[in-house]
Amino acid sequence: MFQQIISTDNSKTTIIIRFIVGAVFLSEGIQKFLFPVIRGAGRFEKIGLPSPEFLGSFVGIFEILCGVLIILGLLTRLASIPLIIIMLVAFATTKSEVYLEKGFWELLHGSRTDWSMLLGSIFLLIKGSGYWSADKILMKNGK
């Protein structure tokens, strides 16, 4: 089971996707604590999510932890799952209103980063962490 989680190929370019996805989530997670009124609990309260104080910290911790894991290429497939869930919830809670009020094209424009992070996370779930990763080192050592 562990070997399936860390399995990856020899792609040397996956590191680019890992760094983009990991850095954005790491940054966003940190900002939920640095700027809680506009990025964390305050934002969650504004959009009507329950327990915004708890949820802001909860999401921030997952974004930081999973962002770091993805940058390192450690348990990349596993770390991508909470990030996919975060992005799906973000779409459901913030983008449906944009669609209803401003239409399809404004939705696409306003969610371009969200789409990138969702698709990048799905890519990492499917593909794994690539050649330059902690997962690759663990795979070699586990054989």
Residue frames as qw, qx, qy, qz and C-alpha x, y, z in Angstrom:
[[0.000, 0.885, 0.466, 0.000, 0.00, 0.00, 0.00],
 [0.302, -0.803, 0.104, 0.504, 2.76, 2.47, 0.94],
 [0.427, -0.138, 0.599, 0.663, 4.59, 1.68, -2.31],
 [0.234, 0.632, 0.646, 0.359, 1.45, 2.60, -4.28],
 [0.138, -0.936, -0.249, 0.209, 1.16, 5.94, -2.46],
 [0.287, -0.750, 0.317, 0.504, 4.77, 6.95, -3.17],
 [0.671, 0.205, 0.577, 0.419, 4.98, 5.39, -6.64],
 [0.221, 0.855, -0.059, -0.465, 6.06, 7.77, -9.36],
 [0.838, 0.476, 0.126, 0.233, 7.79, 7.79, -12.70],
 [0.656, -0.198, 0.104, 0.721, 11.08, 9.26, -13.91],
 [0.243, 0.836, 0.305, 0.387, 9.62, 12.51, -15.21],
 [0.500, -0.139, -0.202, 0.830, 12.03, 15.35, -14.53],
 [0.031, -0.352, -0.207, -0.912, 9.50, 18.06, -15.38],
 [0.481, -0.620, -0.605, -0.131, 6.90, 17.19, -12.73],
 [0.467, -0.324, -0.361, 0.740, 8.96, 19.24, -10.30],
 [0.004, 0.182, 0.174, 0.968, 7.68, 22.38, -12.06],
 [0.510, -0.491, -0.484, -0.515, 4.04, 21.49, -11.30],
 [0.653, -0.427, -0.533, 0.328, 5.01, 20.48, -7.75],
 [0.349, -0.125, -0.203, 0.906, 6.70, 23.82, -7.10],
 [0.201, -0.304, -0.277, -0.889, 3.82, 25.84, -8.55],
 [0.626, -0.490, -0.510, -0.328, 1.09, 23.96, -6.67],
 [0.672, -0.347, -0.475, 0.450, 3.09, 23.61, -3.46],
 [0.288, 0.015, -0.144, 0.947, 4.22, 27.24, -3.35],
 [0.305, -0.394, -0.284, -0.819, 0.75, 28.66, -3.97],
 [0.695, -0.509, -0.477, -0.174, -0.88, 26.49, -1.31],
 [0.616, -0.222, -0.394, 0.646, 1.95, 27.14, 1.16],
 [0.108, 0.162, -0.011, 0.981, 1.62, 30.89, 0.61],
 [0.464, -0.447, -0.362, -0.674, -2.18, 30.84, 0.90],
 [0.721, -0.428, -0.532, 0.120, -2.02, 28.78, 4.09],
 [0.460, -0.129, -0.303, 0.825, 0.46, 31.17, 5.70],
 [0.081, -0.268, -0.139, -0.950, -1.69, 34.14, 4.67],
 [0.557, -0.534, -0.547, -0.325, -4.72, 32.63, 6.44],
 [0.639, -0.510, -0.387, 0.426, -2.78, 33.20, 9.68],
 [0.365, -0.063, -0.006, 0.929, -1.08, 36.48, 8.76],
 [0.241, -0.025, -0.155, -0.958, -4.26, 38.12, 7.43],
 [0.092, 0.261, 0.946, -0.171, -7.15, 36.23, 9.06],
 [0.320, 0.539, 0.350, -0.696, -9.72, 38.96, 8.41],
 [0.501, 0.587, -0.252, -0.584, -9.30, 38.90, 4.62],
 [0.442, 0.391, -0.776, -0.224, -7.83, 35.43, 3.96],
 [0.180, 0.027, -0.950, 0.254, -8.87, 33.20, 6.86],
 [0.013, -0.430, -0.823, 0.371, -11.69, 33.22, 9.39],
 [0.196, 0.509, 0.148, -0.825, -13.01, 36.62, 8.30],
 [0.321, 0.254, -0.615, -0.674, -13.34, 35.50, 4.71],
 [0.199, -0.163, -0.964, -0.062, -14.96, 32.22, 5.73],
 [0.075, 0.481, 0.630, -0.605, -17.44, 34.12, 7.91],
 [0.243, 0.434, -0.160, -0.853, -18.21, 36.54, 5.05],
 [0.404, 0.136, -0.718, -0.551, -19.13, 33.69, 2.69],
 [0.748, -0.246, 0.021, -0.617, -21.25, 32.02, 5.37],
 [0.663, 0.137, -0.730, 0.088, -19.22, 28.96, 6.28],
 [0.733, -0.638, -0.173, -0.161, -19.85, 27.47, 9.73],
 [0.762, -0.559, 0.078, 0.316, -17.26, 27.80, 12.53],
 [0.524, 0.820, -0.112, 0.202, -15.08, 30.25, 10.58],
 [0.262, -0.812, 0.508, -0.118, -12.38, 30.52, 13.29],
 [0.756, -0.214, 0.617, 0.034, -11.88, 26.76, 13.36],
 [0.792, 0.507, 0.326, 0.099, -12.27, 26.33, 9.61],
 [0.289, 0.926, -0.235, 0.065, -9.83, 29.12, 8.77],
 [0.326, -0.671, 0.664, -0.042, -7.10, 27.55, 10.90],
 [0.810, 0.033, 0.585, -0.035, -7.97, 24.02, 9.76],
 [0.720, 0.669, 0.156, 0.095, -7.73, 24.88, 6.08],
 [0.106, 0.918, -0.376, 0.076, -4.62, 27.01, 6.63],
 [0.547, -0.502, 0.670, -0.004, -2.81, 24.16, 8.40],
 [0.820, 0.249, 0.509, 0.080, -3.68, 21.71, 5.61],
 [0.536, 0.840, -0.014, 0.084, -2.56, 24.17, 2.92],
 [0.111, -0.835, 0.535, -0.055, 0.77, 24.71, 4.69],
 [0.655, -0.304, 0.692, -0.013, 1.41, 21.05, 5.47],
 [0.791, 0.399, 0.458, 0.078, 0.34, 19.72, 2.06],
 [0.382, 0.914, -0.139, 0.005, 2.12, 22.57, 0.26],
 [0.236, -0.729, 0.642, 0.014, 5.41, 21.68, 1.97],
 [0.735, -0.053, 0.676, 0.019, 4.94, 17.95, 1.30],
 [0.715, 0.645, 0.269, 0.039, 4.30, 18.63, -2.37],
 [0.183, 0.915, -0.360, -0.010, 7.32, 20.93, -2.70],
 [0.376, -0.546, 0.748, -0.007, 9.47, 18.19, -1.16],
 [0.633, 0.235, -0.634, -0.376, 7.80, 15.50, -3.26],
 [0.020, 0.114, -0.917, 0.382, 7.01, 13.56, -0.10],
 [0.206, 0.413, 0.846, -0.267, 3.72, 11.64, -0.06],
 [0.091, 0.150, -0.288, -0.941, 2.68, 13.80, -3.00],
 [0.322, -0.291, -0.765, -0.477, -0.31, 11.71, -4.05],
 [0.367, -0.534, -0.704, 0.289, -1.65, 11.68, -0.50],
 [0.184, -0.411, -0.197, 0.871, -0.98, 15.41, 0.03],
 [0.092, -0.056, -0.467, -0.878, -2.84, 16.32, -3.15],
 [0.227, -0.477, -0.835, -0.154, -6.15, 14.85, -1.90],
 [0.176, -0.676, -0.487, 0.524, -6.94, 17.49, 0.77],
 [0.078, -0.375, 0.209, 0.900, -5.93, 20.21, -1.68],
 [0.121, -0.225, -0.754, -0.605, -8.37, 18.89, -4.29],
 [0.240, -0.628, -0.731, 0.116, -11.11, 18.89, -1.65],
 [0.194, -0.564, -0.189, 0.780, -10.20, 22.46, -0.60],
 [0.015, 0.158, -0.441, -0.883, -10.45, 23.64, -4.21],
 [0.185, -0.391, -0.816, -0.382, -13.79, 21.88, -4.81],
 [0.245, -0.684, -0.582, 0.366, -15.23, 23.47, -1.68],
 [0.155, -0.434, 0.061, 0.885, -13.81, 26.85, -2.74],
 [0.080, -0.121, -0.650, -0.746, -15.58, 26.53, -6.09],
 [0.260, -0.535, -0.793, -0.133, -18.85, 25.52, -4.47],
 [0.305, -0.690, -0.468, 0.460, -18.82, 28.28, -1.85],
 [0.151, -0.617, 0.060, 0.770, -17.40, 31.24, -3.76],
 [0.073, -0.168, 0.622, 0.761, -17.75, 30.71, -7.50],
 [0.088, 0.510, 0.841, 0.158, -21.40, 29.69, -7.81],
 [0.013, -0.807, -0.346, 0.478, -22.40, 33.21, -6.72],
 [0.093, -0.503, 0.409, 0.756, -20.13, 34.74, -9.38],
 [0.110, 0.144, 0.861, 0.475, -21.72, 32.53, -12.01],
 [0.029, 0.677, 0.732, -0.071, -25.27, 33.45, -10.97],
 [0.066, -0.838, -0.189, 0.508, -24.56, 37.19, -10.72],
 [0.022, 0.748, -0.363, -0.555, -22.05, 37.79, -13.52],
 [0.822, 0.481, -0.116, -0.280, -22.18, 34.81, -15.84],
 [0.978, 0.050, 0.079, 0.186, -19.98, 32.09, -17.25],
 [0.612, 0.585, -0.157, 0.508, -17.11, 34.20, -18.61],
 [0.201, -0.771, 0.329, -0.507, -16.67, 36.15, -15.40],
 [0.900, -0.368, 0.203, -0.118, -16.68, 32.84, -13.54],
 [0.903, 0.250, -0.015, 0.349, -13.85, 31.55, -15.74],
 [0.305, 0.724, -0.227, 0.575, -11.88, 34.76, -15.40],
 [0.414, -0.706, 0.303, -0.488, -12.29, 34.98, -11.64],
 [0.892, -0.320, 0.293, -0.123, -11.42, 31.34, -11.05],
 [0.696, 0.603, -0.386, 0.054, -8.34, 30.90, -13.24],
 [0.016, 0.557, -0.746, 0.366, -6.02, 30.38, -10.25],
 [0.706, -0.142, 0.526, -0.453, -8.53, 28.03, -8.64],
 [0.909, 0.374, -0.039, -0.182, -8.71, 25.95, -11.85],
 [0.463, 0.646, -0.576, 0.191, -4.92, 25.88, -12.08],
 [0.241, -0.447, 0.742, -0.438, -4.55, 24.67, -8.49],
 [0.835, 0.046, 0.373, -0.401, -7.31, 22.09, -8.88],
 [0.862, 0.476, -0.159, -0.077, -5.94, 20.69, -12.13],
 [0.268, 0.651, -0.653, 0.280, -2.34, 20.80, -10.86],
 [0.478, -0.340, 0.679, -0.442, -3.38, 18.87, -7.75],
 [0.909, 0.212, 0.216, -0.285, -5.27, 16.30, -9.82],
 [0.639, 0.633, -0.433, 0.054, -2.21, 15.93, -12.06],
 [0.008, 0.554, -0.748, 0.365, -0.03, 15.20, -9.00],
 [0.734, -0.121, 0.510, -0.433, -2.57, 12.72, -7.63],
 [0.910, 0.382, 0.031, -0.155, -2.50, 10.81, -10.92],
 [0.631, 0.656, -0.363, 0.201, 1.17, 11.19, -11.82],
 [0.816, -0.388, -0.172, 0.392, 3.01, 11.27, -8.50],
 [0.292, -0.892, 0.064, 0.341, 5.96, 13.45, -7.61],
 [0.605, 0.767, -0.204, 0.056, 8.41, 12.68, -10.42],
 [0.801, 0.282, -0.354, 0.391, 12.14, 12.05, -10.54],
 [0.264, 0.340, -0.440, 0.788, 13.47, 14.74, -8.20],
 [0.597, -0.528, -0.086, -0.599, 11.43, 13.92, -5.12],
 [0.340, -0.405, 0.742, -0.412, 11.54, 12.36, -1.69],
 [0.880, 0.125, 0.267, -0.374, 9.03, 9.77, -2.94],
 [0.762, 0.539, -0.359, -0.016, 11.47, 8.66, -5.65],
 [0.104, 0.558, -0.740, 0.362, 14.23, 8.25, -3.04],
 [0.609, -0.185, 0.597, -0.488, 11.88, 6.24, -0.82],
 [0.903, 0.324, -0.021, -0.283, 10.92, 4.05, -3.80],
 [0.565, 0.573, -0.575, 0.144, 14.59, 3.28, -4.52],
 [0.101, -0.442, 0.751, -0.481, 15.30, 2.51, -0.88],
 [0.729, -0.052, 0.420, -0.538, 12.20, 0.35, -0.54],
 [0.844, 0.371, -0.292, -0.253, 13.15, -2.03, -3.34]]
